C-alpha cells in the first residue's frame, strides 16, 4: 500500500514536470529563428552583422580573439567592495578615450577601431555589444563553449579606473588579489586564462605583433596548459621583454604571468588538471565567463538570450606534444597529480606562425 501511494505521488510529480515543460513558450522571430524570449529576436540580425563585418564570415581569427580580450578588459574593472568601475558595462567602448590610456590596455585601440563602426549600426548598449561580440566570436572557435549572453545592460555611467586589469609583469599574489577583489577565486582566475588558447600578443614585443601563446591559436583546446609547462629556450622576437619568459617554441610567446601561475602552489595543481582535459576546461571557462560578463549588473533586469549565440564547432583532434618534445620537458609543479599520457607529433620542432588580421 505504501509503495502504491509513493508511485502515485511520483506519477503526479512527473506529470506536473512534463506539463510545465510543455507550457514553456518559444518565440518564432520574423527572421524565422526560434528563441526563448521575444526581446532576443532583435539580436539575430546583429549576430549576422558581427559574423559578416567583424569576424570575416565566422572565423576564429584575430578579431574573434580580440573580442574576447575586450570583454575581459571591460568587465574586470570592478570591485565587489565598490569604488571601482561598473564591471561588464561596455565602458571600455563608450569611454575609450579614457580607458585606452591605461598601460594594461595597450593594443585595445585596434580592437575598438574595428568594433566601433559595427557597434554604431546596432541599437545595443555598449555593454551588450561588447559581451555579445565576445560570445559570438568565441563561438567561431572549434572546441569553445557556447557562452551565456544576457541582454539589457544599461549604458555605462563612468569609465573604469586604471590599474584594474592584471598585467603579465605582475606576480601571482598581485594577480590573485585583483581577481579576488573582483569576486573570483584562484581556480576561477585560472579558468579565465583558458582564453589564452585563442590569444596572441601585440604589444609585449612590438616587433612581432600577433604572436600566439600556444601552437594552436585557432582552436579552443588545452594546448595552452601543456605548452606553458614546457621548458623554454628562446624568445620569439627582439630578446627578453618585460612580461615574457623563455618560450619552448619559435614564434610562440610565453607570458610571465601564465608561467608563474602554472608553477605557484596556489594554482599549479588546477593548472595541471586542465592539461588534456578539454571537457573540464570548457566547463570551468564557461562558468567563470558567465560570472565575468554580468559583473556589476542587476541580473534580475537582464534577459537570457544565450540561444542567439551560435553553436561552436566541435574539436576534432586531441592535444599533442609539439614535435621534439615529450613529458621529460614538462616542468611539473604539482607532483601529487599524475600527468596525462600525451602523444608527440613526429618531425622537427615547429615554428608557430603569427595571428594576423585580415
C-alpha positions, 0 to 999 in steps of 0.5 A: 500500500505504501509503495502504491501511494509513493508511485502515485505521488511520483506519477503526479510529480512527473506529470506536473514536470512534463506539463510545465515543460510543455507550457514553456513558450518559444518565440518564432522571430520574423527572421524565422529563428526560434528563441526563448524570449521575444526581446532576443529576436532583435539580436539575430540580425546583429549576430549576422552583422558581427559574423559578416563585418567583424569576424570575416564570415565566422572565423576564429581569427584575430578579431574573434580573439580580440573580442574576447580580450575586450570583454575581459578588459571591460568587465574586470574593472570592478570591485565587489567592495565598490569604488571601482568601475561598473564591471561588464558595462561596455565602458571600455567602448563608450569611454575609450578615450579614457580607458585606452590610456591605461598601460594594461590596455595597450593594443585595445585601440585596434580592437575598438577601431574595428568594433566601433563602426559595427557597434554604431549600426546596432541599437545595443548598449555598449555593454551588450555589444561588447559581451555579445561580440565576445560570445559570438566570436568565441563561438567561431572557435572549434572546441569553445563553449557556447557562452551565456549572453544576457541582454539589457545592460544599461549604458555605462555611467563612468569609465573604469579606473586604471590599474584594474586589469592584471598585467603579465609583469605582475606576480601571482599574489598581485594577480590573485588579489585583483581577481579576488577583489573582483569576486573570483577565486584562484581556480576561477582566475585560472579558468579565465586564462583558458582564453589564452588558447585563442590569444596572441600578443601585440604589444609585449614585443612590438616587433612581432605583433600577433604572436600566439601563446600556444601552437594552436591559436585557432582552436579552443583546446588545452594546448595552452596548459601543456605548452606553458609547462614546457621548458623554454629556450628562446624568445620569439622576437627582439630578446627578453621583454618585460612580461615574457619568459623563455618560450619552448617554441619559435614564434610562440610567446610565453607570458610571465604571468601564465608561467608563474601561475602554472608553477605557484602552489596556489594554482599549479595543481588546477593548472595541471588538471586542465592539461588534456582535459578539454571537457573540464576546461570548457566547463570551468571557462564557461562558468567563470565567463558567465560570472565575468560578463554580468559583473556589476549588473542587476541580473534580475533586469537582464534577459537570457538570450544565450540561444542567439549565440551560435553553436561552436564547432566541435574539436576534432583532434586531441592535444599533442606534444609539439614535435621534439618534445615529450613529458621529460620537458614538462616542468611539473609543479604539482607532483601529487597529480599524475600527468596525462599520457600525451602523444608527440607529433613526429618531425622537427620542432615547429615554428608557430606562425603569427595571428594576423588580421585580415 
